[in-house]
Amino acid sequence: FLGWLDFLDELVLGAHPLVADAIIEAVEEKFFQGILQPQLLQMSELAVLGTTAVLTGTVRQLRAPALLHRLVLFLLGPHRHPETPGDTPHPLRAQLIDRCDHLCDEVSSAGWAGWVARGASARGGSHPAGRAQISLASLRLFEELLRKPHEHVAHNLVLRNLEARAYLQRAPHAPEERGPPETDPEEDGLELEEDPYFTDGFPDGFGTTKNPSPAPTPSGKGQVSEVVSR
């Protein structure tokens, strides 16, 4: 299958636009809508898991922009306006997004212990472990979609619900006018003291520090000059 898909991808990349459009129409009709869509919307967990894995590999391998664009519209729909509660969602997009939350539903309802116990005791019907695998496979599918260089993926999944809610900066703000940087007073003082022309108008000894007189020794002995004079 992957070899057949790679051949079609290369054919669309190198073919005449009219031929490429005909190939894309056939792929969408025969493969996307004829095979993938019925299997993705059915109730069999094993079929859904396998089809989701095939779809993830398809998204990862496609490089032809026209074929990738048709696949993105098939999965997510063409809608670009902000979603509202009254909208009719794209059926395949809504189904794929809902399946990403199966694992969270299982864990939050009974915890990990209850999830494992119910998975071990399930007989027929919907299996908790199967739903968890479908959730992980669906998350991998959206991860591959978001990695593709296609603007409609990010806009359809995220940006269209943010643009009308003032989360985007409509116009760049004018840069603030800043004055000259303020200098530290201590640094100014150091620079002035080092300037030889700064102390011309002051008396001698201005700005110089006097060494403190040494403290008297506790032993009672005088200074050396006093001893010599005696």
N, C-alpha and C positions, 0 to 999 in steps of 0.2 A: 504493500500500500504506500509506504513512504517513498519507494522508488517511482511509483506511478505519479505521486503528488509532486515530487521533485521535477519529473519530466514536464508536467503541465505548467509548473511554475516557471521553468526555463523557457517553455514555449510561449507563454504569455509575455515574458520579458523581451523576447527577441522577435516576436511576430509583428506583422502589420497591424495597426490599430483595429481595422475591421475584423481581421482574423482573431485578434486577442479578445475583442468584445464577444464574438461568437463562442469562443472557448469558455469565457467567464459565464455567459448565460447558461451554457450547457452544464458547467460544474455546479452552478447554483441550483438549477432545476433538478439535476439527477442526483447530486451528492448532498448538497446542503439541505434542500427541502425534501428530497425523496428518501434519504437514508438517515441523516443526522437528526433532523427535527422529530420524526416519529419516535425514534429511540430515546431521545432526550426527554420527551414528554410522557413516556409510558411509566408504569408503576413498578416494573421489575427492577430491583436494586442492582442486580448483577449486570443487566443490560445498560442501565444508566451509568454505572461505574465504568464499564468498558468504553461506552460512547464518549464519556467525558474525557477519558484518557486519550482516546483517538483525536478528539477535538483539540486538546491541549497540544499534542504533537503537531497537529495541522497548523495551529496558530504559530508555534515556534518555528516551523520550517518555511512558511510562506515568506517570500521576499518581493514578489511582484506587487507594486503599489495598488494596481487596479484590482487584482484578485484579493488582496488583503482588505481593501476598502469594501468590497462586496461581502466578505465574510464578517467584517465588523458590523455592517448594517444588518446582516442576517441575525447576528447574536444580540445586538443592543437596540436595533431600531434606528430610524432617522431622526427621532425627536431631539430638539435642542433647547426647548423652552423649560423654565423651572417646573419641577413636579409639584402638583397639588393633590390633595386627597381625592378630588373628584375625577382625576384623569384615569383613562383606561391604559394600563401599563402594557408595554410590549410583552407578550406571553412568555417568550423564551428568556428574555432578560430577567423578568420577575421570578421565573422558576429557578434560574441559575443563582440569583442572589439569595433566594430563600434557602436553597440547599447549603449555602455557606454557613448557616446558623444551626444546623442540626446538632453538631457536637456540643455547642453551648446549651441547647435545650436539654440534651440528655444529662449533661453534667450538673446543671443548675437544678434540675427536677429531683434528682436522687443522689447526687454526689458520685464520686468515682466508685465506691463500693457497690452502691445500688446499680450503677450502670453496668459493672462487670457481672453482678449477679443476674440481672435481667438478661444480659447477653448470653450467659451460660444456660439459662433455663428457657430461652425462647424456642418455640417450636413452630416453624412456619410463619408466614406473614412478614411484617417488617422487623428486621433484626437491628438492634442498637449498634452493633459493631459495623454492620453494613452502612448504616446512616452516617456513622463517623467517617468511614472511608470515602463516602460520597462528598461529605463536607470538605475533607482535605483535598480531594481531587478538584472540587469546584474552586477552592481557594487557589490552587495551582493554576487553574485556567485563567482566573482574573489576574494573577501575577504575570502570566505570559502576555495577556492582553495589554496590561499597563506598561510592559517593557517595549512594546512595538512603537515605532516612530509614527504614530497616527494621532492627529489632533482630536478626532471625534471620540476616541476612547476616553481620554481624560475629561473632555467636555461633557459627554453623556453621563458618565458615572459620578463626576464630582462638580465640575465648574459651573454647570448650568444651575445648580442649586445654591451657589454662592454669589453669583454676579448681582442678583437683585437684592441682596441683603446687606449691602454696604461693607462687605468684607474686602472689596478691592479698592485700591486707591485710584480714583478716576483720573486725576491729573496730578502731575508732580508738583509738590509745593516749591515755592520760590526759596532759594537758599537764604538763610538768615545772614544779615550783615554783621560781621564781627569786627570789633575794633582791634587795635594792637594788643598783643598778649600782655597781660599784667605781669609785672616782675615782682619778685619777692623783695620786701624791704631789706632783709638781711643781706641779700646779694648786692643790692644797690650800695649799702653801707660798705661792703667789702671792696667794691669797685672804686668808690670815692676815696677810701683810705689808701688804696694802692696808687692813686693818681698823684704825682708829685706836685701838680699845680693847685691841688685842692687846699693845702695847708699854708699857702703863701700869706694869707691875711690874718693868720692866727699867731699868738705868741709862741715862743719856743717851748717845747715840751708838751704842747697841746696834743692830746690823743695818745700820748705814750703812757704806758702803765708802769707804775712804780712797783718794784719788787718788795714784797712784804718783809719786814724785819724778822730775822729768825727768832724763834721763841726761846726764852731762857731755858738753859739746861736744868733739869731737876736736881742735879748733883750739887748745885751751889757754886760751882766753879765759874769764874768770869770768862769773858771772851779773850781771845788770844791777844788782841791789842791792849787790853787792860793789864794782862799779866806782864807783857813786855815793858809797858810804861812804868810798872812798879819796880 
